[in-house]
Structure formats: structure tokens, C-alpha cells
Amino acid sequence: MLGINPLRTEIIRYLAQHPDGATSGTIARAIGAEYRTVYGHLRQLVEANGVLTDGDTGNRKGQWVIYRLNPPALEMAQDEYRRYTAGN
């Protein structure tokens, strides 16, 4: 109804329920989606600042990238959407 990609919504929901974050492969398996598709959505979410990586925070260890939700950015996007739909 609101135009957000259902898979992207699942990724955001998964990360909201797992505040310590997860790899793209873990997320893909958990939500039953193709790894490459999940990875593409994660890259777009990172570019939009809605998701952070352990590299963004300087905590990168090893070869896997851990993705975490960026709650302040998500809240700001939700607030902007509410204002827009309310006509403000």
C-alpha cells in the first residue's frame, strides 16, 4: 500500500529485532530470500544511512560485514513520512 519494497521491510524488521546486527547471509537465510537480493537492498539502505556496517563504526573484524539498523535515521525517515502524508 505505501510503496516500500516488502523485502526491504523484512530486512529492516529483522535488524530491528537483532540490535547486535547480522551478516547479509544470516539475514537472507532468516527471511528466506536470495543472498544477492538482500545484499543489494542492504547496500541501498547503507547509502541512505538507514543501516550501518561495522566498518562505519570502526569495529570491523575479520572478513564478514555486520549490518545494524541506524535507529535515529529510521525514526527521522518515519517522521518525515508522517509529516508528508499529513500534508505538512
C-alpha positions, -999 to 999 in steps of 0.1 A, spaced: 0 0 0 27 25 9 51 16 -18 80 3 3 96 -29 -10 83 -58 11 117 -75 12 134 -42 24 107 -41 51 116 -76 62 153 -67 63 146 -36 85 123 -56 107 149 -83 111 176 -58 120 152 -40 145 148 -74 162 186 -81 162 202 -49 175 237 -65 175 234 -68 138 240 -97 113 257 -105 81 239 -103 48 240 -141 46 224 -146 80 197 -121 72 190 -138 38 186 -172 55 165 -158 83 140 -141 60 141 -168 32 155 -146 5 183 -148 -20 216 -135 -7 224 -113 -37 190 -96 -34 193 -90 3 229 -77 -3 216 -52 -29 189 -39 -5 214 -36 23 238 -15 1 209 8 -7 200 11 30 236 18 38 238 45 12 206 60 26 222 59 61 193 37 74 218 8 81 253 10 94 281 -15 89 308 -24 114 333 -7 91 313 26 95 318 24 133 355 13 131 347 -21 146 354 -42 116 370 -76 125 375 -103 100 361 -107 65 324 -105 73 304 -73 74 279 -69 102 249 -47 93 230 -29 120 199 -7 119 205 31 124 175 38 147 179 77 146 179 77 108 149 53 107 130 74 131 137 106 111 125 89 79 93 77 96 87 113 110 93 128 75 69 103 60 42 111 86 46 148 81 44 143 43 12 122 44 -4 146 69 2 174 43 29 193 64 
